[in-house]
Amino acid sequence: MCKDNINIKYPLAKNHHLIQIAPQFRPIKRGARRKGVEREYVSKDGKNKVKIMMWKELDIADQDLLLTILAIALPLDRGASLNRLIEEKQENEKEKYKKLWEKLETKGILANFDTIVINTSFYELAKELGRPSTSKNIYNWIEESLERLSGTNFKIENERYVYNSNLISYIIDKKTKKIEIAINPLNALILMNDKKGYILHNRKERIKLRGEVAKGLHAILVGLVNQKSSRTLKLDVLVEKVYLEKIEDMSSQQRKDARKAIKKALEKINELDSWEIKNYDNKTYQIKRL
């Protein structure tokens, strides 16, 4: 059964729908993280083509950290306007915030937008992730994950525009262990203006799930199944979306293992209060959000 004794302060995270659908995160076995990965996705209506370019491949734990950052940025009192910080800070601090903007490498129409900066710490991020909040190993992992997230760029092309940005940029104060993180302007747009077109993640649900496959599948289902609705989905479709690989490109053993892992993950998600999952024939599932 799912554990209910983990407390997090920031339970909700808004992710822009175009960043949500971009194929970024997958379960990765130890030592199998690839470098220089590119993936592409075309939206269902054909109007948006999204390309993700990763310096180092992202796993489900990296997704955890990104959602934690977006959750901390959601309350109005936590996220500050980067433009305002550049305008109002003293000259010696302005340079720091200018670098945060430069490191986002934002181009196209997004270069005219503002973005959000959060001031956090290794301790807070570890605690929100449900990890030992004073562990040096966790702090090292957080720094490595921030580096991977900041080295991930999305490029979006639609009928009119081409624009891109890194997911985040960050500055660490080694002495105080404080971290300032700038979020890409596309995510900042929905956070600052309460715009539509976002996927809402419930981190209280997610943190109850054990295992990368269950968490990765949960993130996929949140984007596929609207609240108070249901959807029928094929097992192999879910396999491809979680593992970011076509069924026909997998070996017979890989297919067998992946299907088994997704079935177990569906059982775990079905234990959550707001989900109801019915198995029709071991190949088709009705998935309902209550």
N, C-alpha and C positions, 0 to 999 in steps of 0.2 A: 504494500500500500504506500501511497505518497506521504511524505512527512509534512507536517503542518507547523513545525516549531521554528522555522527560519523566518526571522523578521528583517524586512528591508524597508527603508524609508521612502524610496522612490519606486512605486510599483508599476507605473505606466510609462511606456516609451512610444513616441510617435516616430515612425520611419516613413520618409517620402515614398510613395508607391513605385516610382520609377527606380529608386535605389533598392527597394524591397524586392522587385522582380528580377533585378540583375543577378546573374549567377555568380555569387561570391564565395559563400561559405559551404564547406562540406566536411564530413568526418574524415580525418587524416590519421593514418597509423603512424606511430613513432618512426621517424627517419624517412618518411615518405613525402614530406612537404616539398613541393616543387618551387622553382624560381622562374621568374619571367613568364607568368601565365597570363594569357588573354582569353576572355570568353565574351560571346555576343548573345544578345537576346533581342527579338523583335516583338513588340507589344501585340496583343491579340487583334487590335484594330489596325495594325500595320503602320501606325502613325509615328511611332518612336522606335528607333534602333539604339540599344544601349550596349556599349562596349566597356568591359571592365579590364583594366590592366593592373596586374599585381606584381610588385617587386618580389614578394614572397607570398605564397598561397595562404589563404585564410582558412582557419578551421572554426569549429562551432564555439570553442572557448573565446576566440577573437570576436565572434558575433555577440557573445555574452557581454564582453567589455564594451562594444559599440552601443548596444542597447542600454547598458548602464549609463554611459555618457549621455545618450539622448534622454534618458529618464531624469537624470540630474538637471539637465538643461530645461526641462519642461516647465517647472515652476518659474514664474516671472521674476522672483527675487534671487534666482540662482544664475540666470544667464544675462550677461551684459553685452550691449552693442559694441562690436569691435570698432566701428567708425567713431563712436562717442569716446571710447577709450583713447583712440589715436588723437582726437581733437582736444580732450580735456587733461590728459596726463602731462606731467612735467617732461621736458625734453629728453632726459635720460631714460624715461620709461616709454616714451613714444616709439623709440627705436625698436624696443622689444615687441610691441604690438604690430608694428609695421612688418617685422619679420614673420610673425604669426600669419599675417595675411599673405605675404610672399610665398611662404611654405605651402599654402593651400594650392598654389599654382592654378588659380581660377582664371578661365578664359571664356570668351564669348559674352553673352548677355549677363551671365552670372558675375562678371567682373564689375558690373554696375550695382550689384546688390550689396546689402549689409550682411553681416553674419553675427553669430553669438559666440562669446567666450565664457567658459565656466572656470572657476577657480576651485580646485579640488586637491586631493592628496592621495598618496599611496594607501594610507590608512582607510580613508573613506571608500575608495574604489574596491579595496579588498573586502571590506565589511559588506558593501552592497552586493558583491559577488558571492557572498556566503563563504568566503575563504578566510584562513587565519590572518587577522588584520595586522599582526606585527611580524609576520614571517618574512625573512630576507628573501627566501626563494620565491615567494609570491610577488614581492616587490620587483624582483628581477624579471619575472614572467610578465608583469604588467608593463614594464618598460619595453620589453621585446614585442609585446602585442601592440603597444602604441606605435612602435616603429613600423610594424607591418601594416597597421591601419592607415598610417600617414603615407605609406608607400603604395597605397592603392588608389588608382585614379579611375573615375568614371567619365565616359564621353557619351553624350546623348545627341542624337541627330533626329530632327523631325522635319516637317514640310518646309519650315522657315529657318530654323536656327540649328547651329552646331555649337555645343558648349560643353565644358568639362571642368572638373575640379578634383583634388584629392579629397578623400573622405574626411580627414581631420588634419590639423597641424597642432603641435604641442611644444611647450617649453617646460623643462624640469629644473627646479631649484634643488640642487643636490644637498645643500645645507639644511634646508627646512623640510625637504621631501614634499613640497607643494608642487602642484602641476597646473598649468594653465593650458586649456584645450580650446582651439577654435574649430567649430563645426562647419562643414561645407555649406554654402549659401542656400542650396536647394532644401536641405533639411531645416536650416534656420528660417526659411520662408514660412514653413508651416508652423514652426514653433512660435515665431514672433507675431504672425498675423492670423493665426488660427485658420489657415486656409484648408480647404478640402483637398482630397487626394493623398491621404496618408493611411498607413496601416497601424493600428493601435495594438501594441504588444502588452500582455499582462505578465509582468516579471514574477509576480507571486505564483502564478501557475507554472511558469517556466522553471523556476528555481526548485520546484518540487520534483521535477523530472530528473532521473538519473541516467547518465549516458548521453554521448554526443548525438546518436541517431534520434533518440526521443526528442531532444531539444531542437535539433535541426528540423525534424518533421513538424514539431509544434509551430515553429516559425513559418514553415511552408503553409500549413493548414490555416493559420491566422490570416494569411493573405488570400487564400482560396475560398474560404467559407465565411460568409458574413454572419454577424450576430443575428440570432433569432431566425436562422435559415439552415438548410441542409443541402448537401451535394453528394452525388454518387461519383466515386473516383476509383479508377483501376489501380490495383497494387503496383503494377509495373510503371505506371505514370508517377506514383509517389517515389518509387525506387530511383527513377531517373532524376527527379527534382531534388532529392536529398543528396544523392551521390554525384550529381552533375555529370552523368555518363549515360549514353544510350545503352539500352538493354542488349542490343545486338553487338555492341563493342565489348561486352563483358564475357569472360570465360564462363563455362557452365557452372563451375564451382563458385565464382564470384556472384553470379545471378542467384544461385541457391542461398548463399550466405546473406546477400543483401535483402532478398525477399523475407527470409527468416527474421532478420533484424528489424525490418519495417513492420512486420506483423507484431513482434514484441513491443515495438514503440507505440503502435496503435492501441494495444492493450493497456499500456501505461497511461496514455492520454485519455482513454476511456474511463480511467479511475478518477479523473479530475471532475469536479462538480459541474462545470459548464460545458462538458462535451458528452455526446452520446454516439457511440460508434457500433454499427451492426455489420457483421460479416455475412455476406450472401453466399459466396461459393469459394472462399479462399483466394479469389482473384478480384472481387468487386466489394467495395465498402460504401455504406451510407454513413456519412459523417455529418453530424448535426451539432450546431452551437446553440446552447440553451439561453 
